[in-house]
Amino acid sequence: MSKKLNFCIVDDDDIYQFTIKKTIKSLNLAENIRAFYDGEEALNFMIENLNNDNELPDIILLDINMPIMDGFQFMEEYIKIMPSLGKKITIYMVSSSVDPADVERANKISEISDYIIKPVEPSQLESITDKLIKGI
């Protein structure tokens, strides 16, 4: 794989952050990996870098249940700033929740590419990056 992507992990779980970063690195999928513990931190970073495509993520792995600003609240605010972003960002809702209401709510947000139930498998990460690089 020639092109490497910028990943953004938005999740308040230290262990998940550690393991997903380690997996992404071991698969050599990312140029950069940024991690935030809540949606507000991630949103503030994106607002600060609206016109800096090199800093903005290509892929966001977004948890639902977080303090301060959860994944759905992040999406509400993200949709507002989306027209100002200089690049397309692919967002995956990644959660341990198997609640059909969460899955349905995520599926109704067209800016969310898919809903992935934790743990994220290495093959899923490879598939996500392949699709993005090939423009599928």
N, C-alpha and C positions, 0 to 999 in steps of 0.2 A: 504494500500500500504506500503510495508516494505522498499524498497529501495528508497532513495531520491536522486535526481539528482542535478547536478550543472548547473544552468542556466546562460546564458550570454545574456544580452539585449544590442543591438547596435542600438541606436536611439537618435537623437538630440532633441527630444520633451520631455521636463520635465514632462508634464502632463501624457503622455503615459507611460514614465518610472515609474512614481509614481503608476499609476493605474495597470499596468501589474505586478509590484512587489507585490503590495497589493493583487492582485488576486492570484498569485502563492503562496504567503504566506498563504492566507486564505484557499486555497485548500490543503495546507501542501504537496506540490509537490517537494519542493527544499530543499537541504541541504544548498546550497549557491546560492546567486543571485549576479552577478556582472553586472554593467551597465557602458556603455561607450557611449560618445556623438558622436563619429565618428569612421569610420572603422580603421583609423590609430591607435587610442588609443587601440582598441581591438586587432589589429594585433600585436602591440608592446607587449602587455600583453602575447599573445600566444607565441611569439618568446622567451620572457623572461622565459616562463614556459614550453618549448618544452618537457622536460623530467620529468615534475612534473604532473603526471596524476591527483593527488588530487586537483590541482589548475585549471586544464583545464576544460572547460565546457563539459557537455554531450550534451547540446542543446544550439544552438545560435538562437535567434530571431533577424533577421537582417533587418533593414530598407533599403530602396533604396536611398532616397534623404536625404543626410547629407552633411555638409561642410567638407572640407579637403579631405576625402576619402569616396566616396559613397559606397553603398552596392555592386554594380557590380565591382568596383575597389578593394574592400576588397576581393571579391571572386577570382579575378585574382591572388592576392598575396597569399591568403589562399591556393589555389591549389598548389602553388610553395612550401609552407612549409609543406603541408599535409603529404608527405612521412616521414618527420622527427618527426611527432607527435606520441606520445606513445599510443594514444587511438583514437577510431573513434568518431567523433563529428557529430551530426545530426544538419543540418542547415535548418531553415525555413525562407524564405523571407517574411517579414511582412510589408505591405505597405498600405497606403490609396489610392495608385494609382490603378485605374481600367483600365488603358491604356493597350489595348491588346498587344502592342509592349513590354511593361515591363513584362507582364505575359509570353509572348512567349520567351523573352530573358532569363528570370529566368528558364523556363522549359527546355531550351537547356543546362543548366548547370547541369550536372548529380549529382554534389555534393550538390545541393539544393534539399531537400526532397519534399518541396511543397511551394506553393505561397498562403499566407493567407492575405485576405483583412481585414484591421482594421475596427472596433474594434475586437480584438481576444476574442472569447467567452470562458467562463470557461470550457465548455464542450470540446472545441477544445484543450485546454491545457491538460485536463485530458486524452483525446484520444492520444495526442502526447506522453505524458509520459507513458501511458499504453503500447503503441506500442513499445516504446524503452525498457521498463523494460521486456516485454515479448519477445523481440527480433523479433518482426513481421516485 
